[in-house]
Amino acid sequence: MNIVCLKWGDKFSHEHVNRLYHMCKKNMQDEFTFICYTENPESIDKSIKIIPLDLSYDLENWWWKLCLFQEQTDEVNIFFDLDVVIQKDITHYKDYVADNKITLVKCYWKPWLENTKAFVEEQFDMNINSSVMIWKGDLTEVWNTFNHDPEFFMLKYNGIDSYLYFDQPEKIRFLPKGQVYSRLYGIDENNHWNPKHGRKHDQHLFFDAEKNICLFNGWRRKTEWNGTRYLLDNEGYNGFEHYWN
């Protein structure tokens, strides 16, 4: 089994990679190989296997994640974004794998998208999240379709979640409800922020100790509040330190 992450550019540092590795060691009881795809392996823990990114693809940000599907694999692969916090045991996550499918997070904290098809299709919004992905088998079509015209997809969508949702729907399935929540956006349909009311910088952040994984999706996103502050910055990690120390 492989546990996989990806670091490109300077948004995340080697500290985020090493921190994720330590959380996986604490919460995965089965043996695994920890792999980091990156163009800069400096100061990454020597126990981590490095696979260099092919910079000839000239991708940015989250689009590099699609490179993970270039080849078939018989092994279970579990991918985590570098801004997730693993709170509890994830050994059972290997059981969520399905041949030739990508198991993703369903955003139960976005209930308004369930019955707003017209808005979803117009804005390319959707209720899935690729901060956690589990797969094995042949997903090469996911990469090949994108790589046939990457500029088209990168201009059309704001990330791979929309690409997977709208262009590869037959390839995706979801983690069970209750496994994952979002630090910034919510826990489920009964506890989330309502986009109709907007979002203030000082709005409370969500926490649920019973969930296995917390997504810090939106951490230091380029869209800033009033041009000076992020909606979710390092202070959002306050109180979470024990999960990786």
C-alpha positions as CSV (number, residue, x, y, z in Angstrom):
1,M,0.0,0.0,0.0
2,N,1.1,3.5,-0.8
3,I,0.3,6.7,1.0
4,V,0.9,9.6,-1.4
5,C,1.2,13.4,-1.2
6,L,2.3,16.1,-3.6
7,K,4.3,19.2,-3.0
8,W,4.8,21.8,-5.8
9,G,5.9,25.4,-5.5
10,D,6.3,27.3,-2.3
11,K,2.8,27.3,-0.7
12,F,3.7,24.2,1.3
13,S,7.1,23.4,2.7
14,H,9.0,20.2,3.7
15,E,7.5,20.6,7.2
16,H,4.0,19.9,5.8
17,V,5.2,16.7,4.1
18,N,7.0,15.5,7.2
19,R,4.0,16.4,9.4
20,L,1.7,14.4,7.2
21,Y,4.1,11.5,7.3
22,H,4.2,11.5,11.1
23,M,0.3,11.6,11.3
24,C,0.1,8.6,8.9
25,K,2.6,6.6,11.0
26,K,0.5,7.4,14.1
27,N,-2.8,6.4,12.5
28,M,-2.1,3.7,10.0
29,Q,-1.6,0.2,11.5
30,D,-0.7,-1.6,8.2
31,E,2.7,-1.3,6.5
32,F,2.9,1.4,3.8
33,T,5.3,3.2,1.6
34,F,5.0,7.0,1.9
35,I,5.6,8.8,-1.4
36,C,6.0,12.5,-2.1
37,Y,5.8,13.8,-5.7
38,T,7.8,17.0,-5.8
39,E,10.3,19.1,-7.7
40,N,12.1,20.1,-4.5
41,P,12.9,17.3,-2.0
42,E,15.1,19.4,0.2
43,S,14.7,18.6,4.0
44,I,12.0,16.0,3.4
45,D,12.4,13.1,5.8
46,K,14.8,10.5,4.4
47,S,12.2,7.7,5.1
48,I,9.9,9.2,2.4
49,K,10.2,8.0,-1.2
50,I,10.6,10.9,-3.6
51,I,9.3,10.8,-7.1
52,P,10.3,13.9,-9.2
53,L,7.6,15.8,-11.0
54,D,8.0,16.0,-14.7
55,L,8.2,19.8,-15.1
56,S,7.9,19.5,-18.9
57,Y,4.1,19.3,-18.3
58,D,4.2,22.9,-17.1
59,L,1.3,22.5,-14.7
60,E,0.5,24.5,-11.6
61,N,-1.1,24.0,-8.2
62,W,-3.7,21.2,-7.9
63,W,-3.5,20.1,-11.5
64,W,-0.3,18.1,-10.7
65,K,-2.5,15.7,-8.9
66,L,-3.8,14.3,-12.2
67,C,-0.3,13.0,-12.9
68,L,-0.9,10.3,-10.2
69,F,-3.1,8.5,-12.7
70,Q,-0.7,8.1,-15.5
71,E,-0.1,4.4,-14.9
72,Q,-2.1,1.4,-13.9
73,T,-1.4,0.1,-10.4
74,D,-2.3,-3.1,-8.6
75,E,-1.5,-1.5,-5.2
76,V,-3.9,0.5,-3.0
77,N,-3.0,4.2,-3.1
78,I,-4.2,6.7,-0.6
79,F,-3.6,10.3,-1.4
80,F,-3.8,13.2,1.1
81,D,-3.4,16.9,0.5
82,L,-0.7,18.5,2.6
83,D,-3.2,20.6,4.6
84,V,-5.3,17.7,6.0
85,V,-5.1,16.8,9.7
86,I,-5.5,13.1,10.5
87,Q,-7.3,12.9,13.8
88,K,-8.0,9.2,14.2
89,D,-7.0,5.8,12.9
90,I,-7.2,5.5,9.1
91,T,-6.2,1.8,8.7
92,H,-9.7,1.0,7.4
93,Y,-9.4,3.5,4.5
94,K,-7.8,0.8,2.4
95,D,-11.2,-0.9,2.4
96,Y,-12.8,2.0,0.6
97,V,-10.8,1.2,-2.6
98,A,-12.6,-0.1,-5.8
99,D,-11.0,-1.2,-9.0
100,N,-10.7,1.4,-11.6
101,K,-12.4,4.0,-9.5
102,I,-11.3,7.0,-7.4
103,T,-12.9,7.3,-4.0
104,L,-13.2,10.9,-3.0
105,V,-14.7,13.0,-0.2
106,K,-18.3,14.0,-0.6
107,C,-19.0,17.5,0.9
108,Y,-22.0,16.9,3.1
109,W,-21.5,20.4,4.4
110,K,-22.7,21.7,1.0
111,P,-26.4,20.6,1.1
112,W,-27.5,23.5,-1.0
113,L,-25.9,21.9,-4.1
114,E,-28.0,18.8,-4.0
115,N,-31.0,20.6,-5.6
116,T,-29.5,23.5,-7.5
117,K,-28.5,21.8,-10.7
118,A,-28.7,25.0,-12.9
119,F,-26.4,26.9,-10.6
120,V,-24.0,23.9,-10.4
121,E,-23.7,23.6,-14.1
122,E,-23.3,27.3,-14.7
123,Q,-20.7,27.9,-12.0
124,F,-19.0,24.4,-12.2
125,D,-19.5,24.1,-8.4
126,M,-19.9,20.7,-7.0
127,N,-20.0,18.8,-3.7
128,I,-16.9,16.6,-4.0
129,N,-13.4,17.2,-2.7
130,S,-10.1,15.6,-3.8
131,S,-8.1,16.3,-0.6
132,V,-8.4,12.5,0.0
133,M,-8.3,10.1,-2.9
134,I,-8.1,6.3,-2.8
135,W,-7.7,4.2,-5.9
136,K,-6.1,1.2,-7.7
137,G,-6.4,-0.3,-11.2
138,D,-6.6,1.6,-14.5
139,L,-7.4,5.3,-14.2
140,T,-5.2,6.3,-17.1
141,E,-8.2,7.8,-19.0
142,V,-8.4,10.4,-16.3
143,W,-4.9,11.6,-17.1
144,N,-5.0,11.0,-20.9
145,T,-8.2,13.0,-21.4
146,F,-6.8,15.9,-19.4
147,N,-3.4,15.7,-21.0
148,H,-4.9,15.8,-24.5
149,D,-5.7,19.4,-24.0
150,P,-4.6,20.6,-20.6
151,E,-5.0,24.3,-21.4
152,F,-8.7,23.8,-22.2
153,F,-9.4,22.2,-18.8
154,M,-7.3,24.5,-16.8
155,L,-9.1,27.5,-18.3
156,K,-12.5,25.9,-18.0
157,Y,-12.3,24.7,-14.4
158,N,-10.9,26.1,-11.1
159,G,-9.4,22.7,-10.1
160,I,-9.4,19.0,-10.6
161,D,-12.6,18.5,-8.5
162,S,-14.7,20.1,-11.2
163,Y,-12.8,18.2,-13.9
164,L,-13.5,14.9,-12.2
165,Y,-17.1,15.7,-11.4
166,F,-18.1,16.9,-14.8
167,D,-15.8,15.0,-17.2
168,Q,-15.0,11.8,-15.3
169,P,-18.2,11.1,-13.3
170,E,-18.1,7.3,-14.0
171,K,-14.7,7.1,-12.4
172,I,-15.6,8.5,-9.0
173,R,-17.2,7.2,-5.8
174,F,-17.3,8.5,-2.3
175,L,-16.1,7.9,1.2
176,P,-18.9,7.1,3.7
177,K,-20.5,9.9,5.6
178,G,-18.9,10.7,8.9
179,Q,-15.2,10.2,7.9
180,V,-14.2,13.8,7.0
181,Y,-15.2,17.3,7.7
182,S,-13.9,20.8,6.7
183,R,-12.3,23.2,9.2
184,L,-13.5,26.2,7.2
185,Y,-16.8,25.1,5.7
186,G,-18.5,22.6,8.0
187,I,-19.3,19.1,9.2
188,D,-22.6,18.0,7.6
189,E,-25.9,19.3,6.4
190,N,-26.8,20.3,9.9
191,N,-23.6,22.2,10.8
192,H,-22.1,24.3,8.1
193,W,-21.8,28.0,7.0
194,N,-24.5,29.2,4.7
195,P,-23.1,30.9,1.5
196,K,-26.3,33.0,1.3
197,H,-25.1,34.9,4.4
198,G,-21.5,35.4,3.1
199,R,-18.5,34.6,5.3
200,K,-16.7,36.9,7.7
201,H,-13.0,36.5,8.5
202,D,-13.8,36.0,12.2
203,Q,-16.5,33.4,11.7
204,H,-15.9,30.4,13.9
205,L,-14.0,27.4,12.5
206,F,-15.4,23.9,12.7
207,F,-14.1,21.1,14.9
208,D,-15.3,17.5,15.4
209,A,-12.9,15.2,17.3
210,E,-14.9,12.1,16.3
211,K,-14.1,12.5,12.6
212,N,-11.0,10.8,11.2
213,I,-9.8,13.6,9.0
214,C,-10.2,17.4,9.0
215,L,-9.7,19.2,5.7
216,F,-8.1,22.6,5.8
217,N,-9.3,23.2,2.3
218,G,-9.0,26.9,1.7
219,W,-5.8,27.3,3.8
220,R,-3.9,30.3,2.5
221,R,-5.9,30.4,-0.7
222,K,-4.9,33.3,-2.9
223,T,-8.3,34.9,-2.5
224,E,-7.7,37.1,0.6
225,W,-10.1,38.8,2.9
226,N,-10.0,42.6,2.4
227,G,-6.8,42.0,0.4
228,T,-4.7,41.5,3.5
229,R,-5.8,38.4,5.4
230,Y,-6.7,34.9,4.4
231,L,-10.0,33.2,5.4
232,L,-7.9,30.3,6.9
233,D,-4.3,30.8,7.9
234,N,-1.9,29.1,10.3
235,E,-3.9,30.2,13.3
236,G,-6.6,27.8,12.2
237,Y,-4.2,25.0,13.3
238,N,-4.1,26.2,16.9
239,G,-5.1,23.3,19.1
240,F,-4.4,20.7,16.5
241,E,-0.7,20.3,17.2
242,H,-1.1,17.1,19.2
243,Y,-2.3,15.3,16.1
244,W,1.2,15.4,14.6
245,N,3.5,15.9,17.6
